[in-house]
């Protein structure tokens, strides 16, 4: 089932006639807007009735000293714009160049990721001359972080030690089901008045309120991970309010969300095996052997041992998965994970394992908030089976091929089998009404598998797809791959996109995998870690 949106004129018609009619199922505002020049000369107002001035105040940090913050009220229910209002937290790195190209909204993914610091990260990662031409705008989507209300359905939901994720016995399965159901019930009890309005379409409409408050006729957009889907949905609802959009690590819009999670299971298993092969390559350092399959057996033996006796009462089998899943997102974590793995297996020393769990796997209050929004949006966005027999059959089938993350992922999403709100129809993001958009995708990305980039490229007419060949990281721009970053900079400078003759428009080679910790850590690696802290995991 898809959300029907009536087709406004094509982008070519828009450019030819210099007018646009905004259409759509439940479109927030319908009206005529004049075309924005390729280079917006100065900030301007739109005359939109709901536009409100923003009061920016300095909130700079050591890393991002020019960051400013503001807040914006938006309707909880966009169908009732005069009804209850909620607040969005915004951030900005203001433009400094005479040539002004408008606001660049950025989103780190999730759903549930805070975007306030991302504005600083993006502004500092782009070439100075490019960043200076934009107001880089971060925001906490509804329910997230400093926006209010901010959800926290069940504090401590991920506290150690949780039941083993693999339901080998009815008792383990019941324990995990009870946790999932308890989370869904707690959300329903605490946020019954809010949950029906936590979804991607509502977040996209919030973005248009941000646009209006900024006084912009059109926005530029840059999103990672789930942020690519949010951007595609915004573009579907408001195609003629998109000036430029770059999407990094693309969600497959046809798999939202049950199918996408099954696809992740297989991709993460492949990525975990890539990590084990890397460990084998550095046997001189880790002394776990040179055969990846035997190293894999040692990893699962470690998992079984921790299921029987959690390390320091903190790291059981489920917590071990929490610790190593981040390595599927970013290979910069591999040296730390490998050292902990080796210490546990070779020296019977669990201390390094507990340390990396506390660094990568343990959840805090912000993670509780992030997960609450993740569940609320995904469970509302599209239909989920309420038949646990289907979940059981599908996940055991996936586990037979890909045991690394399958059941951990299943329980992460299982509250959707019990969610207290009904689901919305899927959004069909097919779009022929947009200016060129630029997509980035790594061939071996686990969180958003490669096919997602190809699929969205086909659905967005005039889009261009840049592929990182051999890359396995999630979120790949602004972390040191100069080839990728040149394409992004060119696009944000003047709209230039590469044009190929086949499925892919440009190819960049992946950066090398990291060395063991004894090697020098590069600044690009630190930016990679910084980005992945912003993007988060399970996003």
C-alpha positions as CSV (number, residue, x, y, z in Angstrom):
1,X,0.0,0.0,0.0
2,X,1.4,3.4,-1.0
3,X,0.7,7.0,-0.2
4,X,-0.8,8.6,-3.3
5,X,0.5,12.0,-4.1
6,X,-0.9,13.8,-7.1
7,X,1.6,14.8,-9.8
8,X,2.3,18.5,-10.1
9,X,4.0,19.7,-13.3
10,X,7.4,18.2,-14.1
11,X,10.6,20.0,-13.2
12,X,11.0,20.9,-16.9
13,X,7.5,22.5,-16.9
14,X,8.4,24.3,-13.7
15,X,11.5,25.8,-15.2
16,X,9.7,26.6,-18.5
17,X,6.6,28.3,-16.9
18,X,8.4,29.7,-13.9
19,X,5.5,28.6,-11.6
20,X,4.6,25.6,-9.6
21,X,1.5,24.1,-8.1
22,X,2.2,22.2,-4.9
23,X,0.0,19.2,-4.8
24,X,-0.2,16.1,-2.6
25,X,-2.2,14.0,-0.3
26,X,-2.7,16.1,2.7
27,X,-0.3,18.8,1.4
28,X,0.3,21.4,4.0
29,X,0.0,24.5,1.8
30,X,-1.1,24.8,-1.8
31,X,-0.1,27.8,-3.8
32,X,2.1,29.3,-6.4
33,X,5.7,30.1,-5.8
34,X,8.1,31.8,-8.1
35,X,11.3,30.0,-9.1
36,X,14.4,30.6,-7.0
37,X,17.5,31.5,-8.9
38,X,20.3,28.9,-9.1
39,X,22.2,31.1,-6.6
40,X,19.9,32.6,-4.0
41,X,21.5,36.0,-3.5
42,X,20.3,36.8,0.0
43,X,18.0,35.3,2.6
44,X,14.4,36.3,1.8
45,X,10.9,35.8,3.1
46,X,8.3,33.6,1.5
47,X,5.1,35.3,2.6
48,X,3.9,31.9,3.9
49,X,1.3,32.4,6.5
50,X,2.9,30.1,9.1
51,X,6.4,31.4,8.8
52,X,7.8,32.7,12.1
53,X,11.1,34.5,12.8
54,X,13.7,32.5,14.5
55,X,15.8,33.9,17.4
56,X,19.3,32.6,17.1
57,X,21.6,32.5,20.1
58,X,25.2,31.4,20.3
59,X,25.6,27.8,21.4
60,X,29.1,27.2,20.1
61,X,31.2,24.3,21.3
62,X,35.0,23.6,21.3
63,X,34.7,21.7,18.0
64,X,32.0,24.0,16.5
65,X,32.5,27.5,17.9
66,X,30.2,29.3,15.4
67,X,27.2,27.1,16.1
68,X,24.0,28.9,16.9
69,X,20.7,27.5,18.3
70,X,17.0,28.4,18.1
71,X,13.7,26.7,18.6
72,X,10.5,26.5,16.4
73,X,7.0,25.6,17.3
74,X,5.2,23.3,14.8
75,X,1.8,21.6,15.0
76,X,1.7,18.2,16.6
77,X,-0.9,17.3,13.9
78,X,-0.2,19.1,10.6
79,X,-3.9,18.5,9.6
80,X,-4.8,20.9,12.5
81,X,-2.2,23.7,12.2
82,X,-3.8,25.8,15.0
83,X,-4.0,22.9,17.4
84,X,-1.4,21.7,20.0
85,X,2.1,22.9,19.2
86,X,5.4,21.0,19.9
87,X,8.9,22.4,19.7
88,X,11.8,21.6,17.4
89,X,15.4,22.4,18.4
90,X,17.5,23.9,15.6
91,X,21.1,24.7,15.1
92,X,22.9,26.8,12.5
93,X,26.4,27.6,11.2
94,X,25.6,30.8,9.3
95,X,27.0,31.6,5.9
96,X,29.8,34.1,5.6
97,X,30.2,34.6,1.9
98,X,28.6,37.3,-0.2
99,X,27.3,34.6,-2.5
100,X,24.5,33.0,-0.6
101,X,22.9,29.7,-1.7
102,X,20.3,29.3,1.0
103,X,19.8,26.9,3.9
104,X,21.3,23.4,3.8
105,X,19.3,21.2,6.1
106,X,21.2,18.2,7.4
107,X,20.0,15.0,9.1
108,X,22.1,12.2,10.6
109,X,19.5,9.4,10.3
110,X,17.8,7.2,12.8
111,X,14.9,7.7,13.0
112,X,15.9,9.2,16.3
113,X,19.2,10.8,15.5
114,X,20.0,14.3,16.9
115,X,21.1,16.6,14.2
116,X,22.2,19.7,16.2
117,X,25.9,18.9,16.2
118,X,25.8,17.6,12.6
119,X,25.5,21.1,11.3
120,X,28.9,21.8,12.7
121,X,30.3,18.6,11.4
122,X,29.1,19.2,7.9
123,X,30.1,22.9,7.8
124,X,33.6,22.0,9.0
125,X,34.0,19.1,6.6
126,X,33.1,20.9,3.4
127,X,35.6,23.1,1.7
128,X,35.5,26.5,3.4
129,X,34.5,28.3,0.2
130,X,31.5,26.0,-0.2
131,X,30.4,25.9,3.4
132,X,30.6,29.7,3.5
133,X,27.8,30.0,0.9
134,X,25.2,28.1,3.0
135,X,23.4,28.4,6.3
136,X,24.0,24.8,7.5
137,X,20.9,23.9,9.5
138,X,20.8,21.0,12.0
139,X,17.6,20.0,13.8
140,X,16.4,17.5,16.3
141,X,13.3,15.9,14.7
142,X,10.1,15.8,16.6
143,X,10.5,13.8,19.8
144,X,14.3,13.8,19.6
145,X,16.9,15.2,22.0
146,X,16.3,18.9,22.8
147,X,13.0,19.0,20.9
148,X,9.9,18.8,23.2
149,X,8.3,16.6,24.1
150,X,11.3,14.2,24.0
151,X,10.4,10.5,24.2
152,X,11.8,8.0,26.7
153,X,9.4,5.1,26.7
154,X,11.1,2.7,29.0
155,X,14.3,4.0,30.6
156,X,16.9,1.2,31.0
157,X,15.4,-1.0,28.4
158,X,18.9,-2.0,27.2
159,X,20.4,-2.4,30.7
160,X,22.7,-5.4,31.0
161,X,22.4,-8.3,31.2
162,X,19.5,-9.0,28.8
163,X,18.2,-12.4,27.7
164,X,20.2,-14.1,25.0
165,X,18.9,-12.8,21.7
166,X,18.8,-16.3,20.1
167,X,15.6,-17.9,21.3
168,X,16.8,-21.4,21.5
169,X,14.3,-22.3,24.2
170,X,10.7,-21.3,24.8
171,X,11.8,-19.6,28.0
172,X,14.3,-17.3,26.2
173,X,11.7,-16.5,23.5
174,X,9.1,-15.6,26.1
175,X,11.6,-13.4,28.0
176,X,12.4,-11.4,24.8
177,X,8.8,-11.2,23.8
178,X,7.9,-9.8,27.2
179,X,10.6,-7.2,26.9
180,X,9.3,-6.1,23.4
181,X,5.7,-6.0,24.5
182,X,6.6,-4.1,27.7
183,X,8.4,-1.5,25.7
184,X,5.4,-1.0,23.3
185,X,3.0,-0.9,26.2
186,X,5.1,1.7,28.1
187,X,5.2,3.9,25.0
188,X,1.4,3.7,24.6
189,X,0.8,4.5,28.3
190,X,3.2,7.5,28.4
191,X,2.8,9.0,25.0
192,X,-0.7,8.0,23.7
193,X,-1.4,11.6,22.6
194,X,1.9,11.9,20.7
195,X,2.5,8.5,19.0
196,X,0.0,8.9,16.2
197,X,2.0,11.9,15.0
198,X,5.5,10.4,15.1
199,X,6.2,9.3,11.5
200,X,8.4,10.3,8.5
201,X,5.7,12.2,6.7
202,X,5.1,14.4,9.8
203,X,8.9,15.0,10.2
204,X,9.0,16.0,6.5
205,X,6.2,18.5,7.1
206,X,8.2,19.8,10.0
207,X,11.1,20.4,7.6
208,X,8.8,22.5,5.5
209,X,7.9,24.6,8.6
210,X,11.7,25.0,9.1
211,X,12.0,26.2,5.5
212,X,9.3,28.8,6.0
213,X,10.7,30.0,9.3
214,X,14.1,30.4,7.6
215,X,12.5,32.6,4.9
216,X,13.5,30.3,2.1
217,X,11.5,29.4,-1.0
218,X,13.5,26.3,-1.5
219,X,15.9,24.2,0.7
220,X,19.1,22.4,0.1
221,X,19.3,19.1,1.9
222,X,22.0,16.6,3.0
223,X,21.0,13.4,4.8
224,X,22.7,10.2,6.0
225,X,21.1,6.8,6.4
226,X,17.5,7.1,7.4
227,X,18.0,10.8,6.5
228,X,18.0,9.7,2.9
229,X,14.5,8.4,3.2
230,X,13.4,11.5,5.1
231,X,14.8,13.5,2.2
232,X,13.1,11.4,-0.4
233,X,9.7,11.8,1.4
234,X,10.2,15.5,1.7
235,X,10.9,15.6,-2.0
236,X,7.7,13.7,-2.7
237,X,5.6,16.0,-0.7
238,X,7.3,19.2,-1.7
239,X,9.1,18.6,-5.0
240,X,9.3,22.2,-6.1
241,X,10.7,23.3,-2.7
242,X,13.9,21.2,-3.3
243,X,16.8,23.1,-4.7
244,X,19.6,20.5,-4.2
245,X,19.7,17.2,-2.2
246,X,22.6,14.9,-1.5
247,X,21.8,11.5,0.1
248,X,24.5,9.4,1.6
249,X,24.0,5.6,2.4
250,X,20.6,5.1,0.9
251,X,17.6,3.4,2.5
252,X,15.7,1.1,0.1
253,X,12.3,2.9,0.0
254,X,10.6,-0.3,-1.2
255,X,11.6,-2.2,2.0
256,X,10.2,0.1,4.6
257,X,10.6,-1.3,7.2
258,X,10.2,-5.0,7.9
259,X,11.9,-6.2,4.7
260,X,14.8,-3.7,5.1
261,X,15.7,-5.2,8.4
262,X,15.8,-8.7,7.0
263,X,18.1,-7.4,4.2
264,X,20.3,-5.9,6.9
265,X,20.7,-9.2,8.6
266,X,22.5,-10.7,5.6
267,X,24.6,-7.7,4.9
268,X,25.8,-7.4,8.5
269,X,26.7,-11.0,8.5
270,X,28.9,-10.4,5.4
271,X,30.4,-7.4,7.1
272,X,31.2,-9.3,10.3
273,X,33.0,-11.9,8.2
274,X,35.0,-9.1,6.5
275,X,36.1,-8.1,10.0
276,X,37.1,-11.6,10.8
277,X,39.1,-11.9,7.6
278,X,40.8,-8.6,8.6
279,X,41.7,-10.2,12.0
280,X,43.2,-13.2,10.1
281,X,45.3,-10.9,8.0
282,X,46.9,-9.5,11.2
283,X,47.5,-12.8,12.9
284,X,50.9,-11.5,14.0
285,X,49.1,-8.9,16.1
286,X,46.0,-10.8,17.3
287,X,47.2,-14.4,17.3
288,X,43.8,-15.8,16.5
289,X,44.8,-17.7,13.4
290,X,45.0,-17.1,9.7
291,X,41.8,-19.0,8.7
292,X,38.7,-16.6,8.9
293,X,36.3,-19.6,9.3
294,X,38.2,-20.8,12.4
295,X,38.3,-17.3,13.8
296,X,34.6,-17.1,13.3
297,X,34.2,-20.3,15.3
298,X,36.2,-18.7,18.1
299,X,34.0,-15.7,18.0
300,X,30.8,-17.8,18.4
301,X,32.6,-19.9,21.1
302,X,33.2,-16.6,22.9
303,X,29.5,-15.7,22.5
304,X,28.4,-19.0,23.9
305,X,30.8,-18.6,26.9
306,X,29.4,-15.2,27.6
307,X,25.8,-16.5,27.4
308,X,26.7,-18.9,30.2
309,X,28.7,-16.4,32.3
310,X,28.5,-12.7,31.4
311,X,31.8,-10.8,31.7
312,X,31.9,-8.9,35.0
313,X,28.1,-9.2,35.1
314,X,27.8,-6.7,32.2
315,X,28.6,-8.4,28.9
316,X,26.4,-11.4,28.0
317,X,25.7,-12.7,24.5
318,X,23.3,-9.9,23.7
319,X,25.7,-7.2,24.9
320,X,28.5,-8.8,22.9
321,X,26.3,-8.3,19.8
322,X,25.7,-4.7,20.8
323,X,29.5,-4.3,21.0
324,X,30.4,-5.7,17.7
325,X,27.5,-4.4,15.6
326,X,29.1,-1.0,15.4
327,X,32.0,-2.6,13.6
328,X,29.6,-3.4,10.8
329,X,29.0,0.3,10.5
330,X,32.5,1.6,10.6
331,X,35.8,-0.3,10.2
332,X,37.7,2.3,12.3
333,X,36.4,0.3,15.3
334,X,37.9,-3.0,14.1
335,X,41.3,-2.6,15.9
336,X,39.6,-2.0,19.3
337,X,37.2,-4.9,18.8
338,X,40.0,-7.2,17.7
339,X,42.1,-6.4,20.7
340,X,39.2,-7.2,23.0
341,X,38.4,-10.4,21.2
342,X,42.0,-11.5,21.3
343,X,42.4,-10.7,25.0
344,X,39.3,-12.7,25.9
345,X,40.2,-15.8,23.8
346,X,44.0,-15.9,24.2
347,X,44.4,-14.5,27.7
348,X,41.1,-15.1,29.4
349,X,41.0,-11.4,30.1
350,X,37.6,-9.9,29.9
351,X,38.5,-6.3,30.9
352,X,39.1,-5.0,27.3
353,X,35.8,-6.6,26.3
354,X,34.0,-4.8,29.0
355,X,35.8,-1.5,28.0
356,X,34.7,-1.7,24.4
357,X,31.2,-2.7,25.4
358,X,31.0,0.5,27.6
359,X,32.4,2.5,24.7
360,X,30.4,1.1,21.8
361,X,27.5,-1.0,23.1
362,X,26.2,0.3,26.4
363,X,23.1,2.5,26.1
364,X,22.6,5.8,28.0
365,X,19.7,8.2,28.3
366,X,20.2,9.7,24.9
367,X,20.2,6.2,23.4
368,X,16.9,5.5,25.3
369,X,15.4,8.6,23.6
370,X,16.8,7.7,20.2
371,X,15.4,4.1,20.4
372,X,12.0,5.4,21.5
373,X,11.8,7.5,18.4
374,X,13.2,4.8,16.2
375,X,10.5,2.4,17.3
376,X,7.7,5.1,17.2
377,X,8.5,6.2,13.7
378,X,9.3,2.8,12.2
379,X,6.2,1.1,13.8
380,X,4.0,3.9,12.5
381,X,5.6,4.4,9.1
382,X,4.4,1.1,7.5
383,X,2.6,-2.1,8.2
384,X,4.2,-4.7,10.5
385,X,2.9,-8.2,10.9
386,X,1.1,-8.7,14.3
387,X,1.6,-12.5,13.8
388,X,4.6,-13.6,15.8
389,X,4.6,-16.9,13.9
390,X,5.6,-15.0,10.8
391,X,8.4,-13.1,12.7
392,X,9.7,-16.4,14.1
393,X,9.7,-18.2,10.7
394,X,11.3,-15.3,8.8
395,X,14.0,-14.7,11.4
396,X,14.9,-18.4,11.9
397,X,15.3,-18.6,8.1
398,X,17.5,-15.6,8.0
399,X,19.5,-16.8,11.0
400,X,20.3,-20.1,9.2
401,X,22.2,-18.1,6.6
402,X,23.3,-15.1,8.7
403,X,23.5,-15.7,12.4
404,X,25.6,-12.7,13.5
405,X,22.8,-10.0,13.9
406,X,19.5,-11.6,12.9
407,X,17.9,-12.2,16.2
408,X,19.4,-9.1,17.8
409,X,17.8,-7.1,15.0
410,X,14.5,-8.9,15.3
411,X,14.2,-8.1,19.0
412,X,15.2,-4.5,18.3
413,X,12.2,-4.1,16.0
414,X,9.8,-6.5,17.8
415,X,7.9,-3.8,19.6
416,X,6.3,-3.1,16.2
417,X,4.4,-6.4,16.6
418,X,2.7,-4.9,19.6
419,X,2.6,-1.2,18.8
420,X,-0.4,0.7,20.1
421,X,-1.0,2.8,17.0
422,X,-2.1,1.7,13.6
423,X,0.3,1.9,10.7
424,X,0.3,4.5,7.8
425,X,0.5,3.5,4.1
426,X,4.0,3.4,2.7
427,X,5.1,6.5,0.8
428,X,5.8,5.9,-2.9
429,X,8.8,8.1,-3.5
430,X,8.9,7.8,-7.3
431,X,9.6,11.3,-8.5
432,X,10.1,12.9,-11.9
433,X,9.6,16.5,-10.7
434,X,13.0,17.2,-9.1
435,X,16.2,18.9,-10.0
436,X,19.2,16.6,-10.1
437,X,19.9,14.9,-6.8
438,X,23.2,13.2,-5.8
439,X,23.3,9.8,-4.2
440,X,26.3,8.1,-2.5
441,X,26.5,4.4,-1.8
442,X,29.2,2.0,-0.7
443,X,29.0,-1.5,-2.4
444,X,29.4,-3.4,0.9
445,X,27.4,-1.1,3.3
446,X,25.6,-3.3,5.8
447,X,23.2,-0.9,7.4
448,X,21.8,0.3,4.1
449,X,22.7,-2.4,1.6
450,X,23.8,-1.4,-1.9
451,X,20.6,-2.2,-3.7
452,X,18.9,0.6,-1.8
453,X,21.1,3.2,-3.6
454,X,20.3,1.6,-7.0
455,X,16.6,1.5,-6.3
456,X,16.3,5.1,-5.2
457,X,18.4,6.2,-8.2
458,X,15.9,4.6,-10.5
459,X,13.0,6.2,-8.6
460,X,14.4,9.7,-8.6
461,X,14.5,11.0,-12.2
462,X,17.7,12.9,-13.1
463,X,19.5,11.7,-9.9
464,X,23.1,10.6,-10.1
465,X,24.6,7.7,-8.2
466,X,28.2,7.8,-7.0
467,X,29.5,4.4,-5.7
468,X,32.3,3.7,-3.4
469,X,33.7,0.5,-4.8
470,X,34.7,-2.0,-2.2
471,X,33.6,0.3,0.6
472,X,31.9,-1.3,3.6
473,X,31.4,1.7,5.9
474,X,28.1,3.3,6.4
475,X,28.1,7.1,5.9
476,X,31.0,7.7,3.6
477,X,31.3,11.4,2.7
478,X,33.3,14.0,4.6
479,X,35.4,11.4,6.3
480,X,38.5,11.4,4.1
481,X,37.6,9.9,0.7
482,X,38.6,12.8,-1.5
483,X,37.0,11.4,-4.6
484,X,33.6,11.2,-2.9
485,X,34.0,14.6,-1.3
486,X,34.9,16.3,-4.6
487,X,31.6,15.1,-6.1
488,X,29.8,16.5,-3.1
489,X,31.6,19.8,-3.2
490,X,31.0,20.2,-6.9
491,X,27.3,19.6,-6.5
492,X,26.9,22.1,-3.6
493,X,29.0,24.6,-5.5
494,X,27.0,24.8,-8.7
495,X,24.7,21.7,-9.0
496,X,27.2,19.7,-11.0
497,X,26.5,15.9,-11.0
498,X,28.3,13.1,-12.8
499,X,26.5,11.4,-15.7
500,X,27.3,7.8,-16.6
501,X,25.9,5.5,-19.2
502,X,24.8,2.7,-17.0
503,X,23.4,2.0,-13.6
504,X,26.2,4.0,-11.9
505,X,27.3,7.5,-12.8
506,X,30.7,7.6,-11.0
507,X,32.9,5.2,-9.1
508,X,35.3,6.1,-6.3
509,X,37.7,3.5,-4.8
510,X,37.3,2.8,-1.1
511,X,39.9,4.0,1.4
512,X,42.1,1.2,2.8
513,X,41.0,-0.7,5.9
514,X,42.6,0.4,9.2
515,X,45.8,-1.0,10.6
516,X,46.1,-2.4,14.1
517,X,46.2,0.1,16.9
518,X,50.0,0.3,16.9
519,X,49.8,2.2,13.7
520,X,49.3,6.0,13.5
521,X,45.7,7.1,13.5
522,X,44.9,9.6,10.9
523,X,42.8,12.7,11.2
524,X,40.4,11.2,8.6
525,X,39.9,8.3,10.9
526,X,39.0,10.6,13.8
527,X,36.5,12.4,11.6
528,X,35.0,9.0,10.7
529,X,34.5,8.2,14.4
530,X,33.1,11.6,15.0
531,X,30.5,11.1,12.2
532,X,29.5,7.6,13.4
533,X,28.9,9.0,16.9
534,X,26.5,11.4,15.3
535,X,24.9,8.9,13.0
536,X,24.7,6.2,15.6
537,X,24.0,2.6,15.2
538,X,20.9,0.6,14.2
539,X,20.2,3.7,12.0
